Every structure is written in C-alpha cells, then in structure tokens.
Amino acid sequence: MTAEPLIFHTSGSTGQAKTIVKTAESLAADARMLYATFGEIFASRPTVVYTIALEHMYGKLWCRALPELTGCPVLPENWVQSPEEFFDRVEKLGEIVFITTPSFLEKLVCYPNFPRLSGRCLAVFTSGSLLRSEISSAAGQLLGVSPTEIFGSTETGSVAWRRQSEGPEWRVFEGVDVQTDSARRLVVRSNFCVDNPWVMGDFAELLPNRRFLLMGRADRCVKILERMVSLPEIDAALSAHPLVDQAYSASSLESIPRVWTLLTLFPEGKSWLKQHTYRELRQSLIAFIAPKVENFARPRRIRVVEELPYTVQGKLPEAAVRPLLASCWQEPVVEVVERGPDKYVADLTFIPDAVYFQGHFPGQPILPGVTQLMVIQLMLRRHFRIEPSAGNLTRLKFMKIITPLQQVRLKIVRRANGSFDFSIDSEVGTHASGTFTECRE
C-alpha cells in the first residue's frame, strides 16, 4: 500500500502561500538524518515541548516524526502559544527538549522564570527565521546550552544547522549537497527535496568542510528608483541604533516604490520617545543610517509597533506586514505590565504628533474615543487571537479625556463566559470601559 502524500502550506512570508506535496518517505528520511545527527541529546528520553503548529513541515518533522524515532514523550496537550502557558506546562516536567522559533525564544529570555530551566533543558532547537546573536547568547548563558538553529524549507527539508556559540557558519547535514548558482543562490540536492536540484531564495558563500555562510535573502533585494537595494542591509543599519530593537523593511506598493519600515524599540527607546516625537525619532534614525544608506534607499515611512507580526512558525507573512506598513496610524508606546491567556495589562502613552491628535482639537488636543477603541481592538486581535470586527461592544463608556503624553493603563480580562471586560485608567480615574463579546453562530 502506498502511503498517502503529505500536504503542507508555506507561510506566505515572501508573497502568496503555496501548497507543497511531499512523500511520507522523504519526511521519514529527514527524521532519520536528524536522529543520526542529534541522537545523543534524546538518549535520556526527555519530554519534547514545542511552540509550533503540527500542520507545518517543521512541526510535523520535529514534534511527530523525530519523537517516534527517539521514543521520547511529547507534551500531550496542544502546542504552547504563550510564555505563561509554556512555564505552566513545563513546571512539573523533568528533562525537556524545546522546539521553538526565534520570535518565541525572544519573549522567553526576558522572563525571570527562564533561568530555572537550566539543567533541565537539554537542548533548544529553533527554525523559521534566523536567531539574533544577542538572543542566542542570552539563551545560552541562562540555560547553559546554546540554541541549535535548523536551516531549511518546506521544499528542501533540513539543509544545515549551527550553534552561534561555535561561529556563524552553517554545517550541511549528511546526505545533503549544496552548491551555488551564478547568482550566488544556494542550490540544494537531497532525498528530502520535492525536486532536485532546488534553488533556494538565499544567497550564500560556500566554505570548506561542507559549511557555508548565509548572505541574505534574494527576494529581499528590491529595485528603488531603478537601483537595487538590499532591505536586510537597511534593517541592519537601523537595528544598530541604540534605541531600536528590531527593524523590518519592504518596498511600498506605490507607483514609484520607496522603502517603508516597521520598528520595535528597546525599553530605552520607548522612554526616549515618550519625551520626544515621532518626527524627532525619524530624524535621529535617518541621520544615524546616513553614512551607510544612500538617500534614495532611506525609509520614507517609519512605523513604531509594539511587536512585529510573527506567526507561530517565526515568519513575517506579507499579508500581516503590508497593512501595518500601509497605515499612517501610529501605535502608542506600549509597555506591557502583565500578559497571560486570560489577562492583558499594559501602560500606554500617546505621542503628541500622532495623526489622531491633528485637528482634535486645535490648541487643546485630546485622544478621540474611536482611537481608544482601535487600540483595544488591536490588543484583542494581537494577544487573544480573536477578530474584534466579529463581535459586539456593550456597556461602553467614555468618562475622562486623555491628553498627549498622559500615561494610562489598559486592562483586558477574559470572563468565564468568553467575553472580555476592558478599561483604560490612570491616576485621575477611569477614562473608558466596556465589554466585548464575540458573535457565535
């Protein structure tokens, strides 16, 4: 009997999501190769804990096929979706192997509970995007084990791995052959590829001893005013600014394309912005990157967001990035106080030159009620994964005005019946409150 084909869907991080059909044997061969490489880590039968969805290639391979070979137990509940849920699940476990993404690991290293996993966490594996060096270093210091990054794709299967504590180069897995084409793109051949050879969308520099360096994404080189621009280089220049945590740029969809950028800020950056304006932040950033980035390639639009819209697979899908880039609406400065599966609390500060203060009202700007609702809807969507447009607002009250730079506290709590109570408060009292209830068929 022929095994049923395996159907996967790509993330859509570089455009439209694609359907990829693979054979069960190719997945099994990939798992056997991983076991041959990392088998010693699984020898004591640690529990596999994961934060990735099983319908994707990475989840199916690492959280089903590989544990079947190793005989390791897998966390029986559904995959972990929040740091709070992660710590709650692993509290009573013994040794674990942690399968995750760079974006999720970044959240964990900030939690005071994270170092308590030292000695129990035998390995951390990440994939989906590149792990930032500072996060790799922080995780290694806190856990005593350096994260292992896996490089590959749905189309190629596993290609290479690295630990940044040992250097930046990637080690090619046994049974995999890599070359580069005339454009310096990585070309892969293996029993795991949907087609051989497979040309990847990554530039690479080949090194001796079956190693290579990644040199950026081919699909993130765009044409701006008839000249090629490397978006990762712009991101790297912006991320070197002392206020900037992460930057992600894309070309605009205007008739004359320009560079637009999403930013997240370090806590120091948020404190700085609360004493300045978005205009001053942009001026500081542009002056900072001027020696490295030519004028035509400098971002024409910069938006500050609480976090980049990573999926659970650690990808930034174009469908999530584009609306954020296209909007001229600036999020307030968000400083999270508490976040859990049923509760979200954050301090918000609205910067004076944000678009929603313009004309509302001349000489005495106040925050419009509709903007307050937009922030609440944003946090419901972002942190509780619900669609606010498919629901009802009840008991809505606006009681006190909010002025520029006034720090307020947003609190959203899920009730037992599934509805959400929200309030915006400050030291002067409650500014707004209400209840959101999802429409259920």
Kinemage of the C-alpha trace (Angstrom):
@kinemage 1
@onewidth
@group {chain A} dominant
@subgroup {mainchain}
@vectorlist {calphas} color= white
{ca met a 1} P 0.000 0.000 0.000
{ca thr a 2} L 1.348 3.418 -0.935
{ca ala a 3} L 1.443 5.944 1.893
{ca glu a 4} L -0.741 8.994 1.499
{ca pro a 5} L 1.149 12.093 0.343
{ca leu a 6} L 1.803 14.823 2.903
{ca ile a 7} L 0.415 18.253 2.099
{ca phe a 8} L 1.996 21.369 3.602
{ca his a 9} L 1.354 25.048 3.152
{ca thr a 10} L 4.158 27.596 3.150
{ca ser a 11} L 3.968 30.673 5.392
{ca gly a 12} L 3.483 33.327 2.722
{ca ser a 13} L 6.360 35.371 4.119
{ca thr a 14} L 7.571 36.241 0.618
{ca gly a 15} L 4.228 36.502 -1.132
{ca gln a 16} L 1.321 34.118 -1.642
{ca ala a 17} L 1.346 30.920 0.425
{ca lys a 18} L 1.995 27.792 -1.647
{ca thr a 19} L 0.871 24.184 -1.316
{ca ile a 20} L 3.735 21.672 -1.207
{ca val a 21} L 3.212 17.922 -1.581
{ca lys a 22} L 5.839 15.606 -0.081
{ca thr a 23} L 6.054 11.866 0.448
{ca ala a 24} L 5.966 10.171 3.831
{ca glu a 25} L 9.284 8.518 2.965
{ca ser a 26} L 11.001 11.861 2.400
{ca leu a 27} L 9.829 13.017 5.833
{ca ala a 28} L 10.993 9.747 7.411
{ca ala a 29} L 14.397 10.026 5.719
{ca asp a 30} L 14.726 13.580 7.027
{ca ala a 31} L 13.868 12.414 10.553
{ca arg a 32} L 16.425 9.576 10.373
{ca met a 33} L 19.120 12.038 9.351
{ca leu a 34} L 18.234 14.350 12.266
{ca tyr a 35} L 18.333 11.391 14.653
{ca ala a 36} L 21.764 10.418 13.362
{ca thr a 37} L 22.973 13.978 13.991
{ca phe a 38} L 21.357 14.777 17.347
{ca gly a 39} L 20.518 11.326 18.739
{ca glu a 40} L 22.677 11.710 21.860
{ca ile a 41} L 20.522 14.597 23.049
{ca phe a 42} L 17.472 12.334 23.102
{ca ala a 43} L 19.175 9.346 24.766
{ca ser a 44} L 17.685 10.025 28.235
{ca arg a 45} L 14.169 10.263 26.748
{ca pro a 46} L 13.421 13.918 27.584
{ca thr a 47} L 9.932 15.283 27.003
{ca val a 48} L 9.575 17.217 23.748
{ca val a 49} L 7.943 20.608 24.367
{ca tyr a 50} L 7.019 22.677 21.332
{ca thr a 51} L 5.526 26.042 20.381
{ca ile a 52} L 4.922 25.320 16.707
{ca ala a 53} L 1.905 24.090 14.798
{ca leu a 54} L 1.946 20.484 13.607
{ca glu a 55} L 0.409 21.208 10.221
{ca his a 56} L 3.668 22.809 9.107
{ca met a 57} L 6.742 20.910 7.953
{ca tyr a 58} L 8.854 21.952 10.951
{ca gly a 59} L 6.194 20.793 13.410
{ca lys a 60} L 5.426 17.521 11.687
{ca leu a 61} L 9.124 16.645 11.430
{ca trp a 62} L 10.366 17.670 14.887
{ca cys a 63} L 7.278 17.051 17.014
{ca arg a 64} L 5.968 13.855 15.451
{ca ala a 65} L 8.394 12.035 13.131
{ca leu a 66} L 11.562 12.565 15.209
{ca pro a 67} L 9.992 11.698 18.628
{ca glu a 68} L 8.669 8.470 17.098
{ca leu a 69} L 12.257 7.512 16.238
{ca thr a 70} L 13.734 8.565 19.574
{ca gly a 71} L 10.980 7.150 21.736
{ca cys a 72} L 10.718 10.471 23.556
{ca pro a 73} L 7.391 11.529 25.044
{ca val a 74} L 5.785 14.622 23.555
{ca leu a 75} L 3.859 17.154 25.594
{ca pro a 76} L 0.376 15.662 25.183
{ca glu a 77} L -1.585 18.922 25.150
{ca asn a 78} L -1.776 21.218 22.166
{ca trp a 79} L 1.276 23.244 21.271
{ca val a 80} L 2.184 26.083 23.644
{ca gln a 81} L 1.093 29.523 22.461
{ca ser a 82} L 2.301 31.962 25.151
{ca pro a 83} L 5.252 32.269 27.573
{ca glu a 84} L 2.903 31.979 30.549
{ca glu a 85} L 1.446 28.762 29.146
{ca phe a 86} L 4.950 27.454 28.494
{ca phe a 87} L 6.118 27.891 32.090
{ca asp a 88} L 2.868 26.444 33.411
{ca arg a 89} L 3.269 23.326 31.245
{ca val a 90} L 6.949 22.625 31.952
{ca glu a 91} L 6.875 23.344 35.695
{ca lys a 92} L 6.278 19.676 36.635
{ca leu a 93} L 8.323 18.091 33.855
{ca gly a 94} L 11.814 16.687 34.222
{ca glu a 95} L 14.283 16.960 31.353
{ca ile a 96} L 12.970 18.597 28.206
{ca val a 97} L 13.993 19.318 24.631
{ca phe a 98} L 12.463 22.571 23.492
{ca ile a 99} L 11.360 23.043 19.846
{ca thr a 100} L 10.500 26.656 19.082
{ca thr a 101} L 11.030 29.698 16.867
{ca pro a 102} L 13.327 32.714 17.270
{ca ser a 103} L 10.386 35.049 17.909
{ca phe a 104} L 9.059 32.889 20.771
{ca leu a 105} L 12.515 32.405 22.287
{ca glu a 106} L 12.977 36.190 22.327
{ca lys a 107} L 9.921 36.501 24.559
{ca leu a 108} L 11.085 33.754 26.930
{ca val a 109} L 14.569 35.096 27.661
{ca cys a 110} L 13.001 38.194 29.275
{ca tyr a 111} L 11.060 36.155 31.839
{ca pro a 112} L 12.516 35.693 35.353
{ca asn a 113} L 11.433 32.022 35.307
{ca phe a 114} L 13.566 31.202 32.276
{ca pro a 115} L 16.880 30.516 34.114
{ca arg a 116} L 15.075 27.914 36.241
{ca leu a 117} L 15.147 25.622 33.196
{ca ser a 118} L 18.942 25.425 33.385
{ca gly a 119} L 19.964 21.810 33.846
{ca arg a 120} L 16.545 20.513 32.770
{ca cys a 121} L 16.535 21.869 29.218
{ca leu a 122} L 18.915 19.608 27.304
{ca ala a 123} L 18.595 21.454 24.005
{ca val a 124} L 16.770 24.270 22.261
{ca phe a 125} L 16.081 23.939 18.547
{ca thr a 126} L 14.809 26.895 16.503
{ca ser a 127} L 13.850 27.334 12.883
{ca gly a 128} L 11.682 29.513 10.672
{ca ser a 129} L 13.970 32.557 10.641
{ca leu a 130} L 17.458 33.480 11.794
{ca leu a 131} L 18.071 33.798 15.526
{ca arg a 132} L 19.550 37.131 16.523
{ca ser a 133} L 23.020 36.805 18.026
{ca glu a 134} L 22.112 38.606 21.255
{ca ile a 135} L 19.163 36.269 21.849
{ca ser a 136} L 21.291 33.200 21.115
{ca ser a 137} L 23.912 34.438 23.562
{ca ala a 138} L 21.347 35.305 26.268
{ca ala a 139} L 19.611 31.929 25.980
{ca gly a 140} L 22.948 30.113 26.118
{ca gln a 141} L 24.033 31.973 29.248
{ca leu a 142} L 20.717 31.478 31.029
{ca leu a 143} L 20.224 27.803 30.135
{ca gly a 144} L 23.799 26.562 29.829
{ca val a 145} L 23.084 25.237 26.305
{ca ser a 146} L 23.456 27.248 23.119
{ca pro a 147} L 20.368 27.122 20.848
{ca thr a 148} L 20.692 24.986 17.730
{ca glu a 149} L 19.340 26.644 14.593
{ca ile a 150} L 17.976 24.498 11.763
{ca phe a 151} L 18.087 25.871 8.225
{ca gly a 152} L 15.822 24.536 5.522
{ca ser a 153} L 12.404 24.968 3.964
{ca thr a 154} L 9.220 23.054 3.263
{ca glu a 155} L 10.517 22.361 -0.253
{ca thr a 156} L 14.032 21.218 0.721
{ca gly a 157} L 13.551 19.699 4.151
{ca ser a 158} L 16.516 20.054 6.515
{ca val a 159} L 19.640 21.530 4.947
{ca ala a 160} L 22.080 22.671 7.654
{ca trp a 161} L 22.484 23.618 11.305
{ca arg a 162} L 24.575 25.850 13.538
{ca arg a 163} L 25.168 26.997 17.095
{ca gln a 164} L 26.227 30.611 17.193
{ca ser a 165} L 28.424 29.983 20.229
{ca glu a 166} L 30.623 27.998 17.810
{ca gly a 167} L 30.593 30.534 14.981
{ca pro a 168} L 28.296 31.994 12.283
{ca glu a 169} L 28.767 29.296 9.644
{ca trp a 170} L 26.203 26.608 8.857
{ca arg a 171} L 27.096 22.891 8.794
{ca val a 172} L 25.500 20.889 5.993
{ca phe a 173} L 23.680 17.727 7.105
{ca glu a 174} L 24.893 14.341 5.910
{ca gly a 175} L 23.052 13.263 2.781
{ca val a 176} L 22.603 16.859 1.635
{ca asp a 177} L 24.626 18.517 -1.129
{ca val a 178} L 24.825 22.287 -1.522
{ca gln a 179} L 26.238 24.432 -4.319
{ca thr a 180} L 25.631 27.986 -5.504
{ca asp a 181} L 24.405 29.125 -8.900
{ca ser a 182} L 25.691 32.040 -10.973
{ca ala a 183} L 23.645 34.483 -8.867
{ca arg a 184} L 25.168 33.019 -5.652
{ca arg a 185} L 21.835 31.474 -4.618
{ca leu a 186} L 22.012 28.251 -2.635
{ca val a 187} L 21.231 25.122 -4.665
{ca val a 188} L 20.257 22.006 -2.667
{ca arg a 189} L 20.094 18.316 -3.532
{ca ser a 190} L 18.861 15.624 -1.143
{ca asn a 191} L 16.327 12.860 -0.653
{ca phe a 192} L 14.144 15.405 1.180
{ca cys a 193} L 13.695 17.869 -1.714
{ca val a 194} L 10.463 17.991 -3.632
{ca asp a 195} L 12.630 18.410 -6.753
{ca asn a 196} L 16.359 18.010 -7.319
{ca pro a 197} L 18.103 20.364 -7.578
{ca trp a 198} L 16.176 23.005 -5.657
{ca val a 199} L 17.239 26.660 -5.942
{ca met a 200} L 16.600 28.443 -2.660
{ca gly a 201} L 15.902 32.142 -2.208
{ca asp a 202} L 19.051 32.651 -0.129
{ca phe a 203} L 22.441 33.994 -1.168
{ca ala a 204} L 25.347 32.013 0.280
{ca glu a 205} L 29.125 31.851 0.421
{ca leu a 206} L 30.487 28.303 0.376
{ca leu a 207} L 33.237 27.428 2.851
{ca pro a 208} L 35.494 24.362 3.234
{ca asn a 209} L 34.390 21.283 5.190
{ca arg a 210} L 30.780 21.379 3.961
{ca arg a 211} L 29.984 24.702 5.556
{ca phe a 212} L 28.558 27.981 4.294
{ca leu a 213} L 27.576 31.487 5.314
{ca leu a 214} L 24.176 32.934 4.519
{ca met a 215} L 24.445 36.289 2.769
{ca gly a 216} L 20.821 37.441 2.764
{ca arg a 217} L 17.562 36.699 1.016
{ca ala a 218} L 17.381 37.071 -2.737
{ca asp a 219} L 13.707 38.046 -2.517
{ca arg a 220} L 14.565 40.932 -0.171
{ca cys a 221} L 16.602 42.731 -2.792
{ca val a 222} L 14.270 45.229 -4.450
{ca lys a 223} L 14.534 47.928 -7.092
{ca ile a 224} L 14.141 51.514 -5.830
{ca leu a 225} L 14.449 54.288 -8.433
{ca glu a 226} L 15.997 51.792 -10.870
{ca arg a 227} L 18.705 50.753 -8.406
{ca met a 228} L 18.897 47.518 -6.427
{ca val a 229} L 18.528 47.857 -2.665
{ca ser a 230} L 19.163 45.216 -0.007
{ca leu a 231} L 16.389 45.505 2.560
{ca pro a 232} L 18.263 43.381 5.161
{ca glu a 233} L 21.150 45.872 4.982
{ca ile a 234} L 18.756 48.715 5.747
{ca asp a 235} L 17.285 46.695 8.623
{ca ala a 236} L 20.759 46.004 9.993
{ca ala a 237} L 21.699 49.706 9.811
{ca leu a 238} L 18.535 50.728 11.664
{ca ser a 239} L 18.869 47.940 14.240
{ca ala a 240} L 22.320 49.223 15.145
{ca his a 241} L 20.694 52.402 16.522
{ca pro a 242} L 20.773 52.252 20.347
{ca leu a 243} L 17.006 52.847 20.613
{ca val a 244} L 15.945 50.184 18.062
{ca asp a 245} L 15.248 46.576 18.921
{ca gln a 246} L 14.146 45.267 15.500
{ca ala a 247} L 13.544 46.697 12.048
{ca tyr a 248} L 11.780 45.182 9.048
{ca ser a 249} L 11.627 46.983 5.707
{ca ala a 250} L 9.719 46.410 2.490
{ca ser a 251} L 9.161 48.272 -0.739
{ca ser a 252} L 5.956 50.258 -0.907
{ca leu a 253} L 3.237 49.402 -3.400
{ca glu a 254} L 3.150 52.941 -4.766
{ca ser a 255} L 3.651 53.718 -8.455
{ca ile a 256} L 7.165 54.872 -7.526
{ca pro a 257} L 8.353 52.323 -4.926
{ca arg a 258} L 10.025 53.561 -1.775
{ca val a 259} L 11.271 51.866 1.367
{ca trp a 260} L 8.838 51.605 4.275
{ca thr a 261} L 9.909 50.249 7.664
{ca leu a 262} L 8.391 48.745 10.812
{ca leu a 263} L 10.297 49.265 14.071
{ca thr a 264} L 10.192 47.935 17.602
{ca leu a 265} L 12.051 49.795 20.325
{ca phe a 266} L 14.099 48.789 23.334
{ca pro a 267} L 12.745 49.973 26.723
{ca glu a 268} L 15.272 52.814 26.492
{ca gly a 269} L 13.817 53.718 23.102
{ca lys a 270} L 10.290 53.800 24.493
{ca ser a 271} L 11.402 56.065 27.349
{ca trp a 272} L 13.119 58.357 24.840
{ca leu a 273} L 10.075 58.530 22.566
{ca lys a 274} L 7.829 59.483 25.481
{ca gln a 275} L 9.918 62.645 25.832
{ca his a 276} L 10.068 63.449 22.115
{ca thr a 277} L 8.022 62.941 18.936
{ca tyr a 278} L 7.821 60.505 16.025
{ca arg a 279} L 9.283 63.250 13.826
{ca glu a 280} L 12.326 63.561 16.083
{ca leu a 281} L 12.729 59.778 16.166
{ca arg a 282} L 12.709 59.647 12.377
{ca gln a 283} L 15.272 62.463 12.178
{ca ser a 284} L 17.549 60.622 14.609
{ca leu a 285} L 17.252 57.345 12.684
{ca ile a 286} L 17.852 58.860 9.257
{ca ala a 287} L 20.909 60.776 10.496
{ca phe a 288} L 22.229 57.589 12.076
{ca ile a 289} L 21.997 55.455 8.908
{ca ala a 290} L 23.039 58.234 6.503
{ca pro a 291} L 26.709 57.099 6.319
{ca lys a 292} L 25.616 53.566 5.324
{ca val a 293} L 22.398 54.025 3.347
{ca glu a 294} L 22.083 56.290 0.326
{ca asn a 295} L 19.345 58.910 0.361
{ca phe a 296} L 17.117 57.206 -2.217
{ca ala a 297} L 17.074 54.000 -0.143
{ca arg a 298} L 16.342 55.560 3.258
{ca pro a 299} L 12.878 54.767 4.639
{ca arg a 300} L 10.212 57.260 3.611
{ca arg a 301} L 7.770 55.865 6.175
{ca ile a 302} L 8.714 54.538 9.624
{ca arg a 303} L 6.095 52.985 11.895
{ca val a 304} L 6.719 52.038 15.507
{ca val a 305} L 4.805 48.932 16.631
{ca glu a 306} L 4.631 47.004 19.871
{ca glu a 307} L 5.866 43.858 18.143
{ca leu a 308} L 6.424 42.561 14.634
{ca pro a 309} L 3.594 40.275 13.415
{ca tyr a 310} L 5.449 36.966 13.599
{ca thr a 311} L 3.437 33.784 13.093
{ca val a 312} L 3.816 30.802 15.412
{ca gln a 313} L 6.330 29.496 12.861
{ca gly a 314} L 8.510 32.575 13.379
{ca lys a 315} L 7.707 34.016 9.951
{ca leu a 316} L 6.665 37.528 8.933
{ca pro a 317} L 3.950 36.934 6.319
{ca glu a 318} L 3.457 39.650 3.764
{ca ala a 319} L -0.297 39.622 4.419
{ca ala a 320} L 0.355 40.746 8.018
{ca val a 321} L 3.215 43.147 7.296
{ca arg a 322} L 1.621 45.082 4.427
{ca pro a 323} L -1.383 46.519 6.327
{ca leu a 324} L 0.911 47.764 9.094
{ca leu a 325} L 3.225 49.426 6.601
{ca ala a 326} L 0.390 50.958 4.610
{ca ser a 327} L -1.257 52.564 7.634
{ca cys a 328} L -0.316 56.080 8.741
{ca trp a 329} L -1.772 55.352 12.199
{ca gln a 330} L 0.936 55.230 14.875
{ca glu a 331} L 0.536 52.843 17.784
{ca pro a 332} L 1.053 54.369 21.225
{ca val a 333} L 4.143 53.493 23.219
{ca val a 334} L 3.221 50.150 24.797
{ca glu a 335} L 4.904 48.913 27.970
{ca val a 336} L 3.494 45.519 28.943
{ca val a 337} L 2.842 45.028 32.647
{ca glu a 338} L 1.168 41.606 32.622
{ca arg a 339} L 0.258 39.157 29.880
{ca gly a 340} L -1.465 35.805 30.207
{ca pro a 341} L -4.031 33.608 28.433
{ca asp a 342} L -6.916 35.451 30.141
{ca lys a 343} L -5.422 38.831 31.005
{ca tyr a 344} L -3.511 41.636 29.338
{ca val a 345} L -2.312 44.764 31.131
{ca ala a 346} L -0.135 47.471 29.561
{ca asp a 347} L 0.789 51.091 30.097
{ca leu a 348} L 0.102 53.277 27.057
{ca thr a 349} L 1.486 56.681 26.135
{ca phe a 350} L 0.177 58.588 23.105
{ca ile a 351} L 2.813 60.732 21.390
{ca pro a 352} L 1.836 64.370 20.592
{ca asp a 353} L 2.443 64.345 16.830
{ca ala a 354} L 0.401 61.190 16.160
{ca val a 355} L -2.147 61.652 13.368
{ca tyr a 356} L -5.170 61.177 15.647
{ca phe a 357} L -4.335 64.367 17.605
{ca gln a 358} L -4.253 66.520 14.462
{ca gly a 359} L -7.318 68.760 14.457
{ca his a 360} L -8.800 67.122 17.560
{ca phe a 361} L -8.802 69.821 18.812
{ca pro a 362} L -6.676 72.824 17.757
{ca gly a 363} L -4.866 74.221 20.779
{ca gln a 364} L -6.188 71.510 23.121
{ca pro a 365} L -5.533 68.038 21.662
{ca ile a 366} L -7.385 65.094 23.210
{ca leu a 367} L -7.448 61.445 22.231
{ca pro a 368} L -10.534 60.542 20.159
{ca gly a 369} L -12.776 57.803 21.505
{ca val a 370} L -12.505 55.954 18.213
{ca thr a 371} L -8.715 55.770 18.676
{ca gln a 372} L -9.182 54.238 22.109
{ca leu a 373} L -11.435 51.588 20.566
{ca met a 374} L -8.873 50.939 17.813
{ca val a 375} L -6.206 50.265 20.448
{ca ile a 376} L -8.500 47.876 22.333
{ca gln a 377} L -9.353 46.045 19.118
{ca leu a 378} L -5.659 45.838 18.217
{ca met a 379} L -4.780 44.205 21.539
{ca leu a 380} L -7.711 41.787 21.348
{ca arg a 381} L -6.534 40.701 17.924
{ca arg a 382} L -2.836 40.613 18.762
{ca his a 383} L -2.882 38.951 22.186
{ca phe a 384} L -6.104 36.939 22.275
{ca arg a 385} L -6.158 35.957 18.574
{ca ile a 386} L -9.772 36.992 18.048
{ca glu a 387} L -11.284 39.175 15.349
{ca pro a 388} L -12.918 42.209 17.010
{ca ser a 389} L -14.992 43.058 13.932
{ca ala a 390} L -16.923 39.833 14.544
{ca gly a 391} L -18.382 40.880 17.884
{ca asn a 392} L -20.335 43.407 19.899
{ca leu a 393} L -19.327 46.208 22.251
{ca thr a 394} L -21.624 46.773 25.229
{ca arg a 395} L -21.575 48.941 28.346
{ca leu a 396} L -19.199 51.290 26.528
{ca lys a 397} L -18.421 54.461 28.459
{ca phe a 398} L -16.020 57.364 27.917
{ca met a 399} L -15.625 59.231 31.194
{ca lys a 400} L -12.410 61.261 31.198
{ca ile a 401} L -10.292 62.769 28.429
{ca ile a 402} L -6.786 61.510 27.558
{ca thr a 403} L -4.173 64.072 26.555
{ca pro a 404} L -0.826 63.678 24.739
{ca leu a 405} L 1.915 62.043 26.850
{ca gln a 406} L -0.549 61.140 29.616
{ca gln a 407} L 0.270 57.570 30.685
{ca val a 408} L -2.781 55.368 31.027
{ca arg a 409} L -3.196 51.682 31.851
{ca leu a 410} L -5.162 49.378 29.559
{ca lys a 411} L -6.574 46.246 31.172
{ca ile a 412} L -8.355 43.460 29.284
{ca val a 413} L -9.709 40.417 31.159
{ca arg a 414} L -11.433 37.359 29.707
{ca arg a 415} L -14.530 36.409 31.689
{ca ala a 416} L -15.794 32.864 32.305
{ca asn a 417} L -18.424 33.247 29.574
{ca gly a 418} L -15.747 34.121 26.988
{ca ser a 419} L -16.437 37.861 26.806
{ca phe a 420} L -13.773 40.478 27.555
{ca asp a 421} L -14.019 43.356 30.011
{ca phe a 422} L -11.712 46.279 29.278
{ca ser a 423} L -10.840 49.536 30.958
{ca ile a 424} L -8.447 52.453 30.483
{ca asp a 425} L -7.412 54.033 33.778
{ca ser a 426} L -4.869 56.460 35.185
{ca glu a 427} L -4.120 58.157 38.465
{ca val a 428} L -7.061 60.510 37.834
{ca gly a 429} L -9.596 57.668 37.471
{ca thr a 430} L -11.246 55.626 34.730
{ca his a 431} L -11.174 57.099 31.228
{ca ala a 432} L -13.104 54.381 29.371
{ca ser a 433} L -14.566 50.938 29.961
{ca gly a 434} L -16.759 48.349 28.306
{ca thr a 435} L -17.258 44.706 27.313
{ca phe a 436} L -16.513 42.920 24.070
{ca thr a 437} L -18.419 39.748 23.171
{ca glu a 438} L -17.653 37.570 20.169
{ca cys a 439} L -20.537 36.688 17.866
{ca arg a 440} L -21.042 32.934 17.869
{ca glu a 441} L -23.087 31.111 15.266
